[in-house]
Amino acid sequence: MKHLGTKELETNRLVLRQMQESDAEGIYNSFINEEKFLYYTNKEKRTFEEEKESLKGIQEKYKNNEYYNWLITLKNKTIIGYISFNVDNYNESVEFNYAIDEKHQNNGYMTEALQKIKDYALKEMNVNRFYGGCEINNKASQRVMEKCHLSFEGILKKHLKLKDGYHNMLVYASVNNKLSENRIEANEEKLDCLLNITQRLELDLNELERNQNKFKELNDYYGSEDWFKDLEGNHNGVKAGVLSEDAVWNLNEKIIDLINQIEDIKDNINSEKE
């Protein structure tokens, strides 16, 4: 896993960035004191001053590139939510948490933000496992994770302590398929290489087949009366490798060797199949 910190990210409609002290009012008037947020996070309402102090602490945490906490805004800078990670360095995994202002629900914003963060975690940070969850009756959050193609892994019994007691949590995750992708790419290169070789071989064999009558003609000529006449005659600078006593013989031997090599390759391939 490669730690990159809370880098600014963008989607078609959103900006995901670090929180700033100047965001205190926007956050205070957004999701931070909403009933659902307080319920699902099991927190108490904050005063404006408490929010300002919290942001000061967050600014310090951003100095550590293993700290991940994004504010979600629209392109017009309206604050609508946040996403953060809990990091497990030993298992190279991150657990995500998120919330969105109720006024901005049902617009696909949270799905858009989570998908961007998922890609960031799996493709840029190279985490082994990207996971999160929600209270079993939180259907909206459940739909967000499903739309981001996270796999449902199961239910953690009485895992969430909320104001009214312990609740079951649905767990969703995506594991990194980079190892699988690397294997696919490596074997795709092998396939392309062998396809190119076989295509060239096929062309050469077709060419050889079209010219196989020339072997008979060469063999008929070699050692014939005409060959001996030409051997003793004046060639006037004409290329005359065919008059070498070994030329046609060596050609025949080379063709036989190539055929034997092809047979050996065929046997090796068939034995691998078995």
C-alpha positions in Angstrom: 0.0 0.0 0.0 1.3 3.4 -1.0 0.3 6.3 1.3 -0.5 9.5 -0.7 -2.5 11.5 1.8 -5.7 13.4 1.2 -5.1 14.5 -2.3 -7.6 16.8 -4.0 -9.8 14.8 -6.4 -12.5 15.7 -8.9 -15.5 14.1 -10.6 -17.9 15.5 -13.1 -19.9 17.4 -10.5 -17.8 17.2 -7.3 -14.5 18.3 -5.7 -13.1 16.2 -2.9 -10.5 18.2 -0.9 -8.9 18.8 2.4 -11.0 20.5 5.1 -9.9 24.1 6.0 -10.6 26.2 9.0 -12.6 28.5 6.8 -15.0 25.6 6.2 -16.3 25.7 9.7 -19.5 27.7 8.9 -20.3 25.6 5.8 -19.8 22.3 7.7 -21.8 23.6 10.8 -24.7 24.5 8.5 -24.5 21.2 6.6 -24.4 17.6 7.7 -22.6 17.8 11.0 -25.6 18.4 13.2 -28.3 16.6 11.2 -30.3 14.0 13.1 -29.3 11.1 10.8 -25.6 11.9 11.0 -25.7 12.2 14.8 -27.7 8.9 15.1 -25.5 6.8 12.7 -22.2 8.2 14.1 -23.4 8.1 17.7 -22.3 11.7 18.3 -23.7 14.8 20.1 -24.4 18.1 18.5 -21.5 20.5 18.1 -21.4 24.2 18.7 -19.8 26.4 16.0 -16.8 27.0 18.3 -16.3 23.2 18.7 -16.4 22.8 14.9 -13.7 25.5 14.5 -11.5 23.7 17.1 -12.1 20.4 15.4 -10.9 21.8 12.1 -7.7 23.1 13.7 -6.9 19.6 14.8 -7.6 18.2 11.4 -5.2 20.7 9.8 -2.4 19.2 11.9 -3.4 15.7 11.0 -3.1 16.5 7.3 0.7 16.8 7.8 0.7 13.0 8.0 0.2 11.4 4.6 -1.5 8.4 6.3 -4.4 10.6 7.3 -7.4 10.6 4.8 -10.4 12.9 5.3 -12.1 14.6 2.4 -14.7 17.3 2.3 -17.1 16.9 -0.5 -18.3 20.0 -2.3 -20.2 20.8 -5.5 -18.3 22.6 -8.2 -19.9 25.8 -6.9 -18.1 25.2 -3.6 -21.3 24.2 -1.6 -20.3 21.8 1.1 -22.4 18.6 1.0 -20.6 15.9 2.9 -17.3 14.1 3.7 -15.5 10.8 3.2 -12.7 9.4 5.4 -10.5 6.3 5.8 -9.5 4.2 8.8 -6.2 2.8 7.8 -5.0 -0.8 8.5 -1.3 -0.8 7.5 -0.6 -4.4 8.5 -3.3 -5.7 6.2 -2.9 -2.9 3.7 -6.6 -2.1 3.9 -8.8 0.9 4.3 -12.3 1.2 5.9 -14.3 4.1 4.5 -16.9 6.3 6.3 -19.0 8.9 4.8 -22.0 11.2 5.3 -24.0 13.6 3.1 -26.2 16.6 3.8 -29.8 15.4 3.7 -30.7 18.3 1.4 -28.4 16.8 -1.2 -29.5 13.2 -1.0 -31.1 11.3 -4.0 -28.9 13.1 -6.5 -26.2 10.4 -6.9 -23.6 12.6 -5.3 -22.5 10.1 -2.7 -22.2 7.3 -5.2 -20.1 9.6 -7.4 -17.8 10.5 -4.5 -17.4 7.0 -3.2 -16.6 5.6 -6.7 -13.9 8.2 -7.1 -12.4 7.3 -3.7 -12.6 3.6 -4.4 -10.6 4.1 -7.6 -8.1 6.2 -5.7 -7.7 3.6 -3.0 -7.4 0.6 -5.3 -5.6 2.0 -8.3 -3.4 4.8 -6.8 -2.8 3.7 -3.2 -2.8 0.0 -4.2 -4.7 -1.1 -1.1 -5.4 -4.8 -0.8 -8.9 -4.3 0.5 -11.4 -1.4 0.4 -14.4 -1.9 2.7 -17.1 -0.2 4.7 -20.6 -0.8 6.0 -23.8 0.6 7.3 -26.5 -0.1 9.8 -28.7 -2.9 8.6 -31.7 -0.6 8.1 -29.8 2.2 6.3 -31.2 1.4 2.8 -29.8 4.6 1.3 -26.2 3.9 2.3 -26.7 0.3 1.2 -27.7 1.4 -2.3 -24.7 3.7 -2.6 -22.3 0.8 -1.9 -24.1 -1.5 -4.3 -24.0 1.1 -7.1 -20.3 1.4 -6.6 -20.1 -2.4 -7.3 -18.9 -3.3 -3.8 -19.6 -6.9 -2.9 -21.8 -7.7 0.0 -19.8 -9.9 2.4 -22.1 -10.4 5.3 -23.5 -9.1 8.6 -21.6 -8.2 11.7 -23.9 -9.0 14.6 -24.4 -6.1 17.1 -21.3 -4.4 15.7 -22.6 -0.8 15.8 -23.3 0.9 19.1 -25.8 3.6 18.5 -27.9 5.8 20.9 -30.6 3.1 21.2 -28.3 0.1 21.6 -26.3 -2.3 19.5 -27.2 -2.8 15.8 -26.1 -5.2 13.1 -23.9 -3.9 10.3 -23.9 -4.8 6.6 -20.3 -5.1 5.3 -19.4 -4.3 1.7 -15.9 -4.5 0.1 -13.8 -4.6 -3.0 -10.4 -6.4 -3.1 -7.6 -5.3 -5.3 -7.4 -7.4 -8.5 -4.0 -5.8 -9.6 -2.2 -9.2 -9.2 -4.8 -10.8 -11.5 -4.6 -7.9 -13.9 -0.8 -8.2 -14.0 -1.1 -11.9 -14.8 -3.6 -11.2 -17.5 -1.3 -8.5 -19.1 1.7 -10.8 -18.9 -0.1 -13.7 -20.6 -1.7 -11.4 -23.1 1.8 -10.4 -24.2 2.7 -14.1 -24.6 -0.4 -14.7 -26.6 0.3 -11.8 -28.9 3.9 -12.9 -29.4 2.9 -16.5 -30.3 0.1 -15.3 -32.6 2.6 -13.1 -34.5 5.0 -16.0 -34.8 2.4 -18.4 -36.0 1.0 -15.8 -38.5 4.5 -15.4 -39.9 5.0 -19.1 -40.0 1.7 -19.7 -41.7 2.7 -17.1 -44.4 6.1 -18.8 -44.9 4.5 -22.3 -45.0 2.0 -21.1 -47.6 4.8 -19.6 -49.6 6.8 -22.8 -49.3 3.8 -24.9 -50.4 3.3 -22.7 -53.5 6.9 -23.2 -54.4 7.4 -26.9 -53.6 7.5 -27.9 -57.3 10.9 -26.0 -57.4 12.4 -28.6 -55.0 11.6 -31.4 -57.5 13.0 -29.2 -60.4 16.2 -28.5 -58.4 16.7 -32.1 -57.5 16.2 -33.2 -61.1 18.7 -30.6 -62.2 21.3 -31.5 -59.6 23.6 -34.2 -61.0 21.9 -34.2 -64.3 23.7 -34.1 -67.7 22.8 -30.4 -68.0 24.2 -29.8 -64.5 27.6 -31.3 -65.5 27.7 -29.3 -68.7 27.0 -26.1 -66.8 29.6 -27.0 -64.2 32.3 -27.3 -66.9 31.1 -24.3 -68.9 32.0 -20.6 -68.7 29.4 -18.8 -66.5 30.4 -15.2 -67.5 29.9 -13.9 -63.9 26.4 -15.4 -63.5 25.6 -16.4 -59.8 26.2 -20.2 -59.8 25.7 -21.4 -56.2 23.5 -24.1 -57.6 26.5 -25.7 -59.1 28.0 -26.3 -55.7 28.0 -30.0 -54.9 26.5 -29.2 -51.5 24.0 -26.5 -52.3 20.9 -28.6 -53.1 21.9 -31.2 -50.6 22.2 -28.7 -47.8 18.8 -27.1 -48.7 17.1 -30.5 -48.5 18.7 -31.1 -45.1 17.7 -27.7 -43.8 14.0 -28.3 -44.9 14.0 -31.7 -43.1 15.5 -30.2 -40.0 12.8 -27.5 -39.9 10.1 -30.1 -40.3 11.6 -32.1 -37.5 11.7 -29.0 -35.3 8.0 -28.3 -36.0 7.2 -31.9 -35.0 9.2 -31.5 -31.8 7.3 -28.3 -30.9 4.0 -30.0 -31.7 4.9 -32.9 -29.4 5.9 -30.5 -26.6 2.7 -28.6 -26.9 0.6 -31.8 -26.9 2.5 -33.1 -23.8 1.8 -29.8 -22.0 -1.9 -30.1 -22.8 -2.0 -33.6 -21.2 
